[in-house]
Amino acid sequence: MQIRIRGELQVVEDESVKDEISKHPSRKFLTAWRESGPLQNFYDTFVVFKLQKGRATTWTIETNFEPKAFIQL
């Protein structure tokens, strides 16, 4: 089964959001990039997207041709 999502993506420019994401314990690998890593400018290179007007549906090969039921995200 797959979950298929559609909507509009907005680029998030807020550096505090990028810091929050990159400082999460599960993303320790980003610390070196943010502080002194290979990226010239971490905040310009690390892009975060926000989903707007999102809708989701499930998909399987068995239900491929059936009408889709969407939920708003």
N, C-alpha and C positions, 0 to 999 in steps of 0.2 A: 504494500500500500504506500502511496505517496500523498503528501500534502502539497497542494499547489496554491501558491499565493500570488495575487496580482494587486497592483496599486501604483501610486506615484511615489518616487523616491526624492527626498529633499536632502541636499548636502548639509551636514551640521558643521558649522565653522567654530563653535564654542570650544575654546581650548580646555576649559574646565571639564567638559564632557569627555574630550579625548584623554585627559589625564585620568579621569575616573575609570574609563575603560582600560587604559594601558597599565594602571596601577593595581588592577584586580589580581589577587593571588594566583589565579589560574593563567595569567598572562605575563608571568615574570620575564619571559623571553623578550618582551617589548621594553623592559627597563633599560637595557644597554642601548637600544636604538634611540630611546628618548633622551638619554643623558649624554652619550658621547659616541654613538654608534655610527654606522656607515651612511645613515641618512643625513643629507646636508641640512635639511630643515624638517624636523619630525612633524611639526604641525601642518606643514603644507603637503607632506607625503602621506601621512596617516589620514585616510578619508573615512568619515563615519556618515552613514546614511540613515535617515528616519523615514519609515514607511507611513504614507498618508493615504487615506481612503482605501485601506486594504480590505481585500476579500479573500477568503480561503475556501477550498473544497478538497475533498479526498478523491483519489483516483486509483483505480486498479484496472488491470487488463480486462477483467470480467465485466466491469461496469463502464467500459470505455464509451459505449454508444448510448448510454442512458442519460437522461437529463441531469444536469449538475445542480446540487443544492449548495449555495454559498452562504457563508456567515460573515458578518462584518467584523473586522478586527479593530 
